[in-house]
Amino acid sequence: MSLLSLTAVELGKKIKASEVSVEEATKEAFDAIHQKEKLINSFVTIEEDKALARAREVQKGIENGTYKGPLAGVPVAIKDNMCTEGTRTTCSSKILSNFIPTFTSEAVVNLEKAGAVILGKTNMDEFAMGSTTETSAFGVTKNPWNTEHVPGGSSGGSCAAVAAEECFYALGSDTGGSIRQPSSFCGVTGMKPTYGTVSRYGLIAYGSSLDQIGPVAKDVTDCATILEAIASHDPKDSTSVKREAYDFTSALTDDVKGLKAGIPKSYFGEGLDAGVKEAVMNAAKELEKKGAVLEEFDLNLVDYAIPAYYVIACAEASSNLARFDGVKYGYRTEEYDGLHQMYKKTRSEGFGAEVKRRIMLGSFVLSSGYYDAYYLKALRTKALIKNEFDKAFEKYDVILGPAAPTTAPKLGNSLSDPLKMYLGDIYTISVNLAGLPGISVPCGMDKNGLPIGLQLIGNCFEERKILRAANAYEQTREYRHCPI
């Protein structure tokens, strides 16, 4: 059996028991990457020499007691919007194609403290803007289950790498479902923590009030273990929250007796694929068999989530991406006449079509004539959506539904109709608007053999409840290894 069929925690135990060396596990990961990358294109940057040197260093640290945690020595892939000192960080954009940071993002620092070995940086939609990983300047990533289909996005590279068993786990970022939706499409488990639980320091911003780093792995145990490693209060991030406890793995019991799960009626209406609906409802029934209490309810304002999200996210993107102008770092156009032309040509040549579309939309809603009509109204809608979730969590422990309305579409289908792509985020974006935790767990396959994801949503800082429910459901089915 290949080492790469193990979960991250399982490999960590074998390394600790001296059954496998860190270097051996790292080499096997690179063998898989070299074998599969031409087909999948999960990675933008591969750091083989650095990773093997780090593997030898970590091995010594494990032997002398420096690294004692469950992830010590386990190779990981990092989404390419998290800064890593000395390693190219591109956000899958031409404008940052030559950018090498001088510091490392806090979440990655926390993983390194836990003894992680970084294999490289994964492909993504440019600046995390997209739902398919087709807007990358470094080529599209393909779904390992069927390479004619997308892996989802924007963390498609991370999810595809885990599904194709090129790494043992990965980090992604989630602004409007960018971990949960590709996890659903790729048949892996992905989690977005409560906003502020994982530091955003060193994460290149898309929408600052929505972005959150989270784990992508094969199972719920891995996700909980990774979250324990990366979650921390960080004074360098003004939105970082100091929590009383960062213990998530103790919630992994098989007991959901009395757990109240709310099922929003609006999540199962028009636009939901029949196969997805059946798989998600079958998963709900499995939880019910274990003692969970299921109840349908009305979650209002869902119809307003997409317009509110795209107004807010694009406004924040317009502001955040203003720094990429060719002056201090990144790409600069070769021929220009004067400073203003240099700005214009650099940004025109450096940004892709989807990024330009969102910058223009954001600049429009922030302009003096439209600020009140669009941006302020979107912020009020965001507050109303949070109130609706607050009411729901007065009654329910978790909210249960699909992670996406369909399985992975074919390559090229979404980009031809951007509005259709935006509507595909219907079940995930409300979670980011309200700052809630959410997890996607594989719950079946459609008639074409593509994975389907079950989404569980919890109240703020109640990751333990969704981990408990997700783990209990996971015990009812085996992990399906991708055929690639």
C-alpha positions as CSV (number, residue, x, y, z in Angstrom):
1,M,0.0,0.0,0.0
2,S,1.3,3.5,-0.9
3,L,2.1,5.8,2.0
4,L,0.0,8.5,0.2
5,S,-3.2,6.5,0.8
6,L,-2.7,7.2,4.5
7,T,-4.3,10.2,6.2
8,A,-2.0,12.9,7.6
9,V,-2.5,11.6,11.2
10,E,-2.0,8.0,10.2
11,L,1.3,8.9,8.6
12,G,2.3,11.0,11.6
13,K,1.9,8.0,13.9
14,K,4.0,5.8,11.6
15,I,6.8,8.5,11.6
16,K,6.6,8.7,15.3
17,A,6.9,4.9,15.6
18,S,9.9,5.0,13.3
19,E,8.1,2.8,10.8
20,V,8.6,5.4,8.1
21,S,11.2,8.2,7.8
22,V,10.2,11.8,7.0
23,E,12.5,11.8,4.0
24,E,10.9,8.5,2.7
25,A,7.4,10.1,3.0
26,T,8.5,13.3,1.3
27,K,10.2,11.4,-1.6
28,E,7.1,9.4,-2.2
29,A,5.0,12.6,-2.4
30,F,7.4,14.0,-5.0
31,D,7.3,10.8,-7.0
32,A,3.5,11.1,-7.1
33,I,3.8,14.8,-8.1
34,H,6.2,14.1,-10.9
35,Q,3.9,11.3,-12.1
36,K,0.6,13.2,-12.0
37,E,1.3,16.9,-12.4
38,K,1.3,16.9,-16.2
39,L,-2.3,15.7,-16.1
40,I,-3.6,17.5,-13.0
41,N,-1.5,20.8,-12.7
42,S,-2.2,21.2,-9.0
43,F,1.1,23.0,-8.3
44,V,2.5,26.4,-9.4
45,T,5.8,25.9,-7.5
46,I,7.5,22.7,-6.4
47,E,10.3,23.0,-3.8
48,E,11.9,19.5,-3.9
49,D,15.5,20.4,-2.7
50,K,14.2,22.6,0.1
51,A,11.6,20.0,1.2
52,L,14.1,17.1,1.3
53,A,16.5,19.3,3.4
54,R,13.6,20.2,5.7
55,A,12.6,16.5,5.9
56,R,16.1,15.6,7.2
57,E,16.0,18.5,9.7
58,V,12.5,17.5,11.0
59,Q,13.6,13.9,11.3
60,K,16.3,14.9,13.7
61,G,13.9,17.1,15.6
62,I,11.5,14.2,16.0
63,E,14.3,12.0,17.3
64,N,15.5,14.6,19.8
65,G,12.0,15.6,21.0
66,T,11.8,19.0,19.4
67,Y,8.7,18.0,17.3
68,K,6.2,16.0,19.3
69,G,2.9,16.8,17.6
70,P,0.7,14.5,15.4
71,L,1.7,16.3,12.2
72,A,5.4,16.2,12.7
73,G,7.1,15.2,9.5
74,V,4.0,15.1,7.4
75,P,4.4,16.7,4.0
76,V,1.9,19.5,3.1
77,A,1.0,21.7,0.2
78,I,0.2,25.4,0.6
79,K,-2.2,27.5,-1.5
80,D,-0.2,30.1,-3.5
81,N,-1.7,33.1,-1.8
82,M,0.1,32.5,1.5
83,C,3.5,34.2,1.7
84,T,6.4,31.9,2.3
85,E,9.9,33.4,2.9
86,G,12.3,32.6,0.0
87,T,9.7,30.8,-2.1
88,R,7.8,32.3,-5.0
89,T,4.2,33.4,-4.1
90,T,2.2,34.3,-7.1
91,C,-1.6,34.2,-6.3
92,S,-1.6,32.5,-9.7
93,S,-1.3,35.9,-11.4
94,K,1.1,37.3,-13.9
95,I,1.4,40.5,-11.9
96,L,3.1,38.5,-9.0
97,S,4.9,35.9,-11.2
98,N,8.3,36.9,-9.9
99,F,7.4,37.8,-6.3
100,I,9.5,36.2,-3.5
101,P,8.3,37.2,0.0
102,T,10.8,38.1,2.8
103,F,8.4,36.7,5.5
104,T,6.1,33.7,6.1
105,S,2.4,33.8,6.8
106,E,1.4,33.0,10.4
107,A,-0.6,29.9,9.5
108,V,2.4,28.4,7.7
109,V,4.7,29.4,10.6
110,N,2.4,27.5,12.9
111,L,2.6,24.5,10.7
112,E,6.4,24.7,10.6
113,K,6.4,24.8,14.4
114,A,4.4,21.6,14.3
115,G,7.1,20.0,12.1
116,A,5.5,20.2,8.7
117,V,7.4,19.7,5.5
118,I,6.3,22.1,2.7
119,L,6.2,20.4,-0.8
120,G,5.3,23.6,-2.7
121,K,2.6,26.1,-3.6
122,T,-0.7,25.0,-5.2
123,N,-2.6,26.5,-8.1
124,M,-5.7,28.7,-7.6
125,D,-8.0,31.1,-9.3
126,E,-6.1,34.3,-9.8
127,F,-6.2,36.3,-6.5
128,A,-8.8,33.7,-5.4
129,M,-11.3,35.2,-7.8
130,G,-13.2,32.3,-9.3
131,S,-14.9,29.0,-8.6
132,T,-13.1,26.7,-11.0
133,T,-9.3,27.3,-10.9
134,E,-9.6,28.2,-14.5
135,T,-8.6,31.9,-14.1
136,S,-5.0,31.0,-13.1
137,A,-2.2,32.5,-15.1
138,F,-0.4,29.2,-14.8
139,G,-3.0,27.0,-16.6
140,V,-6.1,25.2,-15.4
141,T,-6.1,22.6,-12.7
142,K,-8.1,19.5,-13.6
143,N,-10.4,17.3,-11.4
144,P,-8.6,14.1,-10.6
145,W,-11.9,12.1,-10.7
146,N,-12.4,13.2,-14.3
147,T,-9.9,15.5,-16.0
148,E,-12.5,16.9,-18.3
149,H,-14.1,18.6,-15.3
150,V,-13.0,21.5,-13.0
151,P,-11.8,20.9,-9.4
152,G,-13.7,23.9,-8.2
153,G,-12.1,26.9,-6.7
154,S,-10.5,29.0,-5.7
155,S,-8.5,26.4,-3.7
156,G,-8.8,23.9,-6.5
157,G,-5.1,23.2,-6.6
158,S,-5.0,22.3,-2.9
159,C,-8.1,20.1,-3.1
160,A,-7.0,18.4,-6.3
161,A,-3.5,17.7,-4.8
162,V,-5.1,16.0,-1.8
163,A,-7.6,14.0,-3.9
164,A,-4.9,12.9,-6.4
165,E,-2.7,11.9,-3.4
166,E,0.1,14.2,-4.3
167,C,0.3,15.4,-0.7
168,F,-1.1,14.3,2.6
169,Y,-3.0,17.5,3.4
170,A,-3.1,21.1,2.2
171,L,-4.0,24.6,3.3
172,G,-6.6,26.6,1.4
173,S,-8.3,29.9,1.9
174,D,-12.1,30.5,1.9
175,T,-13.6,33.9,0.9
176,G,-17.0,32.7,-0.3
177,G,-16.7,28.9,-0.3
178,S,-13.3,28.5,-1.8
179,I,-12.3,25.6,0.5
180,R,-15.7,23.9,0.8
181,Q,-16.9,23.9,-2.8
182,P,-13.7,22.5,-4.3
183,S,-13.5,19.9,-1.5
184,S,-17.0,18.9,-2.5
185,F,-16.0,18.7,-6.2
186,C,-12.8,16.7,-5.4
187,G,-14.3,14.3,-2.8
188,V,-12.1,15.5,0.1
189,T,-12.9,17.1,3.4
190,G,-12.4,20.9,3.7
191,M,-13.1,23.3,6.6
192,K,-13.6,27.0,6.9
193,P,-13.1,28.1,10.6
194,T,-14.9,31.0,12.3
195,Y,-13.5,34.3,11.0
196,G,-10.6,35.4,13.1
197,T,-9.6,31.9,14.4
198,V,-6.7,31.5,12.0
199,S,-4.4,34.5,11.4
200,R,-4.7,36.3,8.1
201,Y,-1.2,37.7,8.5
202,G,0.7,36.9,5.3
203,L,-2.4,35.8,3.4
204,I,-2.6,38.0,0.3
205,A,-6.0,39.7,0.7
206,Y,-9.0,39.3,-1.6
207,G,-11.8,40.4,0.7
208,S,-10.4,41.2,4.1
209,S,-13.7,40.9,6.0
210,L,-14.4,37.5,4.4
211,D,-11.0,35.7,3.9
212,Q,-10.2,32.8,6.2
213,I,-7.4,30.1,6.0
214,G,-8.5,26.5,6.6
215,P,-7.4,22.8,6.2
216,V,-8.1,20.4,3.3
217,A,-7.6,16.7,4.0
218,K,-8.9,13.2,3.6
219,D,-11.0,13.1,6.7
220,V,-12.5,15.0,9.6
221,T,-9.8,13.8,12.1
222,D,-7.1,15.4,9.9
223,C,-9.0,18.7,9.6
224,A,-9.5,19.0,13.3
225,T,-5.8,18.2,13.9
226,I,-4.6,20.7,11.3
227,L,-6.9,23.3,12.7
228,E,-5.4,22.8,16.2
229,A,-2.0,23.4,14.7
230,I,-2.8,26.6,12.6
231,A,-5.3,28.3,14.9
232,S,-3.8,31.0,17.2
233,H,-4.2,34.6,18.3
234,D,-1.9,36.8,16.4
235,P,-1.3,40.4,17.4
236,K,0.0,41.1,13.9
237,D,-3.6,40.5,12.6
238,S,-6.1,43.1,13.9
239,T,-9.0,40.7,13.1
240,S,-7.5,37.7,15.0
241,V,-9.6,36.5,17.9
242,K,-8.1,35.2,21.2
243,R,-10.1,32.1,21.9
244,E,-10.4,30.4,25.3
245,A,-9.4,27.0,23.9
246,Y,-8.0,25.6,20.6
247,D,-9.0,22.0,21.3
248,F,-10.9,20.6,18.4
249,T,-9.9,16.9,18.3
250,S,-11.6,16.0,21.5
251,A,-14.9,16.7,19.7
252,L,-14.4,13.7,17.4
253,T,-16.8,11.3,19.0
254,D,-19.4,9.1,17.3
255,D,-22.1,10.4,19.5
256,V,-24.7,12.8,18.0
257,K,-27.6,11.7,20.2
258,G,-29.9,14.8,20.7
259,L,-27.9,17.0,18.3
260,K,-30.4,19.3,16.6
261,A,-29.8,19.8,12.8
262,G,-31.7,22.4,10.9
263,I,-32.3,21.8,7.2
264,P,-33.1,25.1,5.3
265,K,-36.0,24.6,2.9
266,S,-34.4,27.2,0.5
267,Y,-31.3,25.0,0.2
268,F,-33.3,22.2,-1.4
269,G,-35.4,24.2,-4.0
270,E,-34.9,25.2,-7.6
271,G,-31.5,24.8,-9.1
272,L,-30.3,21.9,-6.9
273,D,-29.3,18.8,-8.9
274,A,-31.5,15.8,-8.1
275,G,-28.5,13.5,-7.4
276,V,-26.9,16.0,-5.0
277,K,-30.2,16.4,-3.2
278,E,-30.6,12.7,-2.8
279,A,-27.1,12.2,-1.5
280,V,-27.3,15.0,1.0
281,M,-30.7,13.8,2.3
282,N,-29.3,10.3,2.6
283,A,-26.5,11.6,4.7
284,A,-29.0,13.5,6.9
285,K,-30.8,10.2,7.5
286,E,-27.6,8.5,8.6
287,L,-27.2,11.2,11.3
288,E,-30.8,10.7,12.2
289,K,-30.2,7.0,12.7
290,K,-27.4,7.9,15.1
291,G,-29.8,10.0,17.2
292,A,-29.6,13.5,15.7
293,V,-32.9,15.4,15.5
294,L,-33.6,16.8,12.0
295,E,-36.0,19.6,11.3
296,E,-36.7,21.7,8.2
297,F,-36.9,25.5,8.7
298,D,-37.0,28.7,6.7
299,L,-33.7,30.5,6.4
300,N,-34.7,33.9,5.0
301,L,-32.6,36.3,3.0
302,V,-30.6,33.6,1.2
303,D,-31.7,35.1,-2.1
304,Y,-29.9,38.3,-1.2
305,A,-26.6,36.6,-0.2
306,I,-25.1,36.5,-3.6
307,P,-25.6,40.2,-4.6
308,A,-24.5,41.3,-1.1
309,Y,-21.4,39.1,-1.2
310,Y,-20.2,40.2,-4.6
311,V,-20.7,43.9,-3.9
312,I,-18.7,43.6,-0.6
313,A,-16.0,41.2,-1.9
314,C,-15.4,43.2,-5.1
315,A,-15.3,46.5,-3.2
316,E,-12.7,45.1,-0.8
317,A,-10.8,43.5,-3.8
318,S,-10.7,46.9,-5.6
319,S,-9.1,48.4,-2.5
320,N,-6.7,45.5,-1.7
321,L,-5.4,45.1,-5.3
322,A,-4.6,48.8,-5.7
323,R,-1.1,48.0,-4.3
324,F,-0.2,45.9,-7.3
325,D,0.9,48.7,-9.6
326,G,4.4,47.8,-10.8
327,V,6.2,50.2,-8.5
328,K,7.6,48.2,-5.5
329,Y,7.3,44.5,-6.5
330,G,5.9,42.1,-9.0
331,Y,5.5,42.5,-12.7
332,R,6.1,45.9,-14.5
333,T,5.4,46.6,-18.1
334,E,8.4,47.0,-20.3
335,E,7.5,50.1,-22.4
336,Y,5.7,53.1,-21.0
337,D,5.7,56.8,-21.1
338,G,5.4,58.3,-17.6
339,L,4.1,57.0,-14.3
340,H,0.4,56.9,-15.1
341,Q,0.9,54.9,-18.3
342,M,3.2,52.5,-16.4
343,Y,0.3,52.0,-13.8
344,K,-2.2,51.4,-16.6
345,K,-0.2,49.1,-18.8
346,T,1.2,47.1,-15.8
347,R,-2.3,46.4,-14.4
348,S,-3.8,45.8,-17.9
349,E,-1.1,43.3,-18.8
350,G,-0.7,41.8,-15.3
351,F,-4.3,41.1,-14.3
352,G,-6.5,38.5,-15.9
353,A,-10.1,39.1,-17.1
354,E,-11.9,37.9,-14.0
355,V,-9.8,40.0,-11.7
356,K,-10.3,43.1,-13.9
357,R,-14.0,42.5,-13.9
358,R,-14.1,42.4,-10.1
359,I,-11.9,45.4,-9.6
360,M,-14.1,47.5,-12.0
361,L,-17.3,46.3,-10.2
362,G,-15.7,47.1,-6.8
363,S,-14.5,50.5,-8.0
364,F,-18.0,51.3,-9.3
365,V,-19.9,50.4,-6.1
366,L,-17.4,52.5,-4.0
367,S,-17.7,55.5,-6.2
368,S,-19.3,58.6,-4.7
369,G,-22.5,58.4,-6.7
370,Y,-23.2,54.7,-5.9
371,Y,-21.6,54.1,-2.5
372,D,-24.9,54.4,-0.6
373,A,-27.0,52.6,-3.2
374,Y,-24.8,49.5,-3.4
375,Y,-22.0,49.2,-0.8
376,L,-23.8,50.4,2.3
377,K,-26.9,48.5,1.3
378,A,-24.8,45.3,1.0
379,L,-23.3,45.9,4.4
380,R,-26.9,46.2,5.9
381,T,-27.9,43.0,4.1
382,K,-24.8,41.3,5.5
383,A,-26.0,42.2,9.1
384,L,-29.5,41.0,8.4
385,I,-28.1,37.6,7.1
386,K,-26.1,37.3,10.3
387,N,-29.3,38.0,12.4
388,E,-31.1,35.2,10.5
389,F,-28.3,32.7,11.4
390,D,-28.3,33.9,15.0
391,K,-32.1,33.1,15.2
392,A,-31.5,29.7,13.6
393,F,-28.7,28.8,16.1
394,E,-31.0,29.6,19.0
395,K,-32.8,26.4,18.0
396,Y,-30.3,24.3,16.1
397,D,-26.8,23.0,16.9
398,V,-25.8,22.7,13.2
399,I,-27.3,23.6,9.8
400,L,-27.1,20.9,7.2
401,G,-27.2,21.2,3.4
402,P,-25.3,20.7,0.2
403,A,-21.9,22.4,-0.4
404,A,-22.7,23.1,-4.0
405,P,-25.9,22.9,-6.2
406,T,-24.2,20.5,-8.7
407,T,-21.2,18.3,-9.0
408,A,-18.1,19.6,-10.9
409,P,-19.0,21.2,-14.3
410,K,-16.9,20.5,-17.4
411,L,-13.9,22.7,-18.1
412,G,-14.9,25.9,-20.0
413,N,-18.6,25.8,-19.1
414,S,-18.4,28.2,-16.2
415,L,-16.1,30.8,-17.6
416,S,-18.4,31.4,-20.6
417,D,-21.1,32.6,-18.2
418,P,-19.6,34.5,-15.2
419,L,-23.1,35.0,-13.6
420,K,-23.7,31.3,-13.7
421,M,-20.4,30.8,-11.9
422,Y,-21.3,33.3,-9.3
423,L,-24.7,31.6,-8.6
424,G,-22.8,28.3,-8.0
425,D,-21.7,29.8,-4.6
426,I,-25.3,30.0,-3.3
427,Y,-24.8,27.6,-0.4
428,T,-21.4,28.8,0.8
429,I,-21.2,32.6,0.7
430,S,-23.6,33.2,3.5
431,V,-21.2,31.4,5.9
432,N,-18.5,34.0,5.1
433,L,-20.8,37.0,5.3
434,A,-21.8,35.8,8.8
435,G,-18.3,34.8,9.8
436,L,-19.4,31.2,10.6
437,P,-17.5,27.9,10.5
438,G,-18.4,25.4,7.9
439,I,-17.2,22.0,6.7
440,S,-17.7,19.9,3.5
441,V,-17.6,16.1,3.9
442,P,-17.9,13.6,0.9
443,C,-21.3,12.0,1.0
444,G,-21.6,10.2,-2.3
445,M,-21.2,10.2,-6.1
446,D,-23.4,11.3,-8.9
447,K,-24.4,9.2,-11.9
448,N,-21.2,10.3,-13.7
449,G,-18.9,9.2,-10.9
450,L,-18.2,12.7,-9.6
451,P,-18.1,13.4,-5.8
452,I,-20.9,15.2,-3.8
453,G,-20.2,17.1,-0.6
454,L,-22.4,17.5,2.5
455,Q,-22.0,20.9,4.2
456,L,-22.4,21.4,7.9
457,I,-22.5,24.9,9.3
458,G,-22.1,25.9,12.9
459,N,-22.5,29.1,15.0
460,C,-19.5,31.3,15.6
461,F,-16.7,29.6,17.6
462,E,-18.6,26.3,17.6
463,E,-16.4,24.3,15.3
464,R,-16.6,21.4,17.8
465,K,-20.3,20.8,17.0
466,I,-19.8,20.6,13.2
467,L,-16.7,18.4,13.7
468,R,-18.7,16.1,15.9
469,A,-21.5,15.8,13.4
470,A,-19.1,15.5,10.4
471,N,-17.1,12.8,12.2
472,A,-20.2,10.8,13.2
473,Y,-21.4,10.9,9.6
474,E,-18.0,9.9,8.3
475,Q,-18.1,6.7,10.3
476,T,-20.9,5.5,8.1
477,R,-18.9,5.4,4.9
478,E,-15.4,4.7,3.7
479,Y,-13.1,7.2,2.1
480,R,-13.1,6.8,-1.7
481,H,-9.6,6.9,-3.1
482,C,-9.4,8.7,-6.5
483,P,-8.7,6.3,-9.4
484,I,-5.9,8.4,-10.9
